Amino acid sequence: MGRLKSTIIITAGVSSLVGATAQAQEKASIPVGTFELTPTLNVSLNKDSNVTRSSTGKIDSWITVLNPELKLGKQIGENKLYVGVNATKGIYHSSEDDDYTDYQLFTSGEFEFDRRNRISGSLNHLSGHDGRGTVYSIGAGNLLQGVDKYTRNSLAATYSYGAMSASANLDVNLLIRDIDYDIDVLDSNPERLRDRKEKNIGSTFYYGISPTTDLLG
């Protein structure tokens, strides 16, 4: 399978198309009350010579991908808060069955209560997809009538104890994730578990043994 990729990036506040990533990183923000709103739009054109990852009946297609995003943020000292929404629309020029529209709602924040106590976290809702011939349909992409859609909700949080300049620090991490596919069972893989709820709790201890090296436990 060969891929040819060229990218055009459009960034709000810039009057012309730019092709260099370094230029695209200079995003323009719009004041909204005490917040900053950052709109962006990425446009890419790709070529996929085997859309369904199949050994027979290969589909060759150019793909236009549109990815707009709105991100609203605010920072006060070490405290940060962001909320946003983005969408990704893929248009397959030679295979309408593989067209998709994903969207994502997200929020994240970092808060420092004092020099030793900090918390960061994020909430995310994704309406996404797996392409035909990937993830659960490897080797059977041509059996699907379209992309394999799912919804994923996730919560991630980290509590950190210890001053940033201290030799020892402790992080306590929490991750909760709920994944729900539109199609419960694939005919090509009926025994594979797809819908699931996950919960992970863990901790990491950092001890600085040199200015550039931490011992983890």
C-alpha positions as CSV (number, residue, x, y, z in Angstrom):
1,M,0.0,0.0,0.0
2,G,1.4,3.4,-0.9
3,R,0.5,6.8,0.3
4,L,1.1,10.2,-1.1
5,K,0.2,13.1,1.1
6,S,0.2,16.8,0.6
7,T,-1.2,19.2,3.2
8,I,-2.8,22.6,3.0
9,I,-3.4,24.3,6.4
10,I,-5.7,27.3,6.9
11,T,-5.5,29.2,10.1
12,A,-8.0,31.8,11.2
13,G,-6.5,35.3,11.2
14,V,-4.1,34.4,8.3
15,S,-5.2,35.8,4.9
16,S,-3.6,33.2,2.7
17,L,-3.1,29.5,2.5
18,V,0.1,28.3,4.2
19,G,1.9,25.0,3.6
20,A,4.5,25.1,6.3
21,T,3.7,23.6,9.7
22,A,5.8,26.3,11.6
23,Q,3.6,29.0,10.1
24,A,0.4,27.1,10.9
25,Q,1.4,26.9,14.6
26,E,1.0,30.7,15.0
27,K,-2.7,30.5,15.7
28,A,-4.8,33.7,16.0
29,S,-7.0,34.1,19.1
30,I,-10.1,36.3,19.5
31,P,-11.0,37.9,22.9
32,V,-14.3,36.7,24.3
33,G,-14.9,38.4,27.6
34,T,-12.0,37.2,29.8
35,F,-11.4,34.2,27.6
36,E,-9.5,33.6,24.3
37,L,-11.3,31.9,21.4
38,T,-9.0,30.1,19.0
39,P,-10.6,28.9,15.7
40,T,-8.5,26.7,13.3
41,L,-9.2,24.8,10.1
42,N,-6.9,22.1,8.7
43,V,-7.4,20.8,5.2
44,S,-5.5,17.8,3.8
45,L,-5.5,15.8,0.6
46,N,-4.3,12.2,0.8
47,K,-4.1,9.2,-1.5
48,D,-4.8,5.7,-0.3
49,S,-4.2,2.9,-2.8
50,N,-6.0,0.2,-0.6
51,V,-8.8,1.8,1.3
52,T,-10.2,-1.4,2.8
53,R,-6.8,-3.1,3.4
54,S,-7.9,-6.0,1.2
55,S,-5.7,-8.4,-0.8
56,T,-8.3,-8.5,-3.6
57,G,-10.6,-5.9,-5.1
58,K,-8.4,-3.0,-3.9
59,I,-10.0,0.5,-3.9
60,D,-7.7,3.4,-4.8
61,S,-9.0,6.8,-3.7
62,W,-8.0,10.4,-3.1
63,I,-9.3,11.6,0.3
64,T,-10.1,15.2,1.3
65,V,-10.1,15.7,5.1
66,L,-11.6,18.8,6.7
67,N,-10.8,19.5,10.4
68,P,-12.3,22.7,12.0
69,E,-11.9,23.4,15.7
70,L,-13.0,26.0,18.2
71,K,-11.1,26.2,21.5
72,L,-12.0,28.6,24.3
73,G,-9.4,29.0,27.0
74,K,-8.2,31.1,29.9
75,Q,-5.1,31.1,32.1
76,I,-4.6,32.8,35.4
77,G,-1.2,32.2,36.8
78,E,-0.6,28.5,36.9
79,N,-4.4,27.8,36.5
80,K,-5.6,26.9,33.0
81,L,-9.1,26.0,31.6
82,Y,-10.0,25.0,28.1
83,V,-13.2,23.9,26.4
84,G,-13.7,23.1,22.8
85,V,-15.2,21.3,19.9
86,N,-13.8,19.9,16.7
87,A,-15.0,17.9,13.8
88,T,-13.2,15.8,11.1
89,K,-14.9,15.1,7.8
90,G,-13.3,12.6,5.4
91,I,-14.5,12.6,1.8
92,Y,-13.3,9.6,-0.3
93,H,-13.4,10.7,-4.0
94,S,-13.7,7.1,-5.3
95,S,-15.5,5.3,-2.4
96,E,-18.5,7.0,-0.8
97,D,-19.0,4.1,1.6
98,D,-15.8,5.2,3.4
99,D,-16.9,8.8,4.0
100,Y,-17.1,9.7,7.6
101,T,-17.8,12.6,10.0
102,D,-16.3,12.5,13.4
103,Y,-16.8,15.1,16.2
104,Q,-15.3,15.7,19.6
105,L,-16.3,17.8,22.6
106,F,-13.5,18.3,25.2
107,T,-12.5,20.2,28.3
108,S,-9.3,20.2,30.2
109,G,-7.8,22.1,33.1
110,E,-4.8,22.5,35.4
111,F,-5.2,24.0,38.9
112,E,-2.6,24.7,41.6
113,F,-4.0,25.0,45.1
114,D,-0.6,25.8,46.6
115,R,3.0,25.0,45.8
116,R,2.7,21.4,46.8
117,N,-0.8,20.5,45.6
118,R,-2.0,20.4,42.0
119,I,-4.6,18.7,40.0
120,S,-5.2,18.4,36.2
121,G,-7.8,16.6,34.2
122,S,-9.8,16.3,31.1
123,L,-13.3,15.2,29.9
124,N,-13.8,14.0,26.3
125,H,-16.7,12.9,24.2
126,L,-15.8,11.4,20.8
127,S,-18.1,10.2,18.1
128,G,-15.6,8.5,15.9
129,H,-14.9,5.6,13.6
130,D,-12.6,2.8,12.6
131,G,-11.8,2.6,8.9
132,R,-12.7,-0.6,7.0
133,G,-10.0,-3.2,7.3
134,T,-8.6,-1.7,10.6
135,V,-8.9,-2.6,14.3
136,Y,-11.8,-5.2,14.5
137,S,-12.1,-5.7,10.7
138,I,-8.5,-6.5,9.8
139,G,-8.6,-8.9,6.8
140,A,-12.3,-8.4,6.3
141,G,-12.7,-4.7,5.4
142,N,-14.5,-5.6,2.2
143,L,-17.3,-7.2,4.2
144,L,-18.4,-4.0,5.8
145,Q,-20.8,-1.6,4.1
146,G,-19.3,1.4,5.7
147,V,-17.0,2.6,8.4
148,D,-17.3,1.1,11.9
149,K,-18.7,3.9,14.1
150,Y,-18.4,4.2,17.9
151,T,-18.8,6.6,20.8
152,R,-16.1,7.0,23.4
153,N,-16.4,9.0,26.7
154,S,-13.4,9.4,28.9
155,L,-12.4,11.1,32.1
156,A,-8.7,11.5,33.1
157,A,-7.4,13.2,36.2
158,T,-4.0,13.5,38.0
159,Y,-3.4,14.7,41.5
160,S,0.2,15.8,42.1
161,Y,1.8,16.3,45.5
162,G,5.1,18.0,46.0
163,A,6.7,21.3,45.0
164,M,7.9,21.4,41.4
165,S,11.4,22.2,42.7
166,A,11.4,19.3,45.3
167,S,13.4,16.2,44.9
168,A,10.4,13.9,45.5
169,N,6.9,14.1,43.9
170,L,3.9,11.9,43.8
171,D,1.2,11.6,41.1
172,V,-2.1,9.7,41.5
173,N,-3.8,9.0,38.2
174,L,-7.4,8.1,37.3
175,L,-8.7,7.1,33.9
176,I,-12.3,6.1,33.2
177,R,-13.3,5.2,29.6
178,D,-16.6,4.0,28.1
179,I,-16.6,2.7,24.5
180,D,-19.8,1.8,22.6
181,Y,-19.9,0.6,19.0
182,D,-23.0,1.2,16.9
183,I,-22.8,-2.4,15.7
184,D,-22.5,-4.8,18.7
185,V,-21.0,-7.7,16.8
186,L,-19.1,-7.9,13.5
187,D,-19.9,-11.0,11.4
188,S,-16.2,-11.3,10.6
189,N,-15.2,-11.4,14.3
190,P,-18.2,-12.4,16.4
191,E,-16.3,-13.5,19.5
192,R,-14.4,-10.2,19.9
193,L,-15.4,-8.0,22.8
194,R,-16.0,-4.4,21.5
195,D,-18.2,-2.5,23.9
196,R,-16.5,-2.0,27.2
197,K,-16.0,0.1,30.3
198,E,-12.5,0.7,31.6
199,K,-11.2,2.1,34.9
200,N,-7.6,2.5,35.8
201,I,-6.1,3.9,39.0
202,G,-2.4,4.2,39.6
203,S,0.4,6.3,41.1
204,T,3.9,7.3,40.1
205,F,6.6,8.4,42.6
206,Y,9.3,10.6,41.2
207,Y,12.7,11.1,42.9
208,G,15.3,13.4,41.3
209,I,18.7,11.8,41.3
210,S,20.2,14.5,39.0
211,P,19.0,17.8,37.4
212,T,18.0,15.8,34.3
213,T,17.1,12.4,35.7
214,D,14.2,11.1,37.8
215,L,13.9,7.7,39.4
216,L,10.3,6.4,39.0
217,G,8.6,4.1,41.4
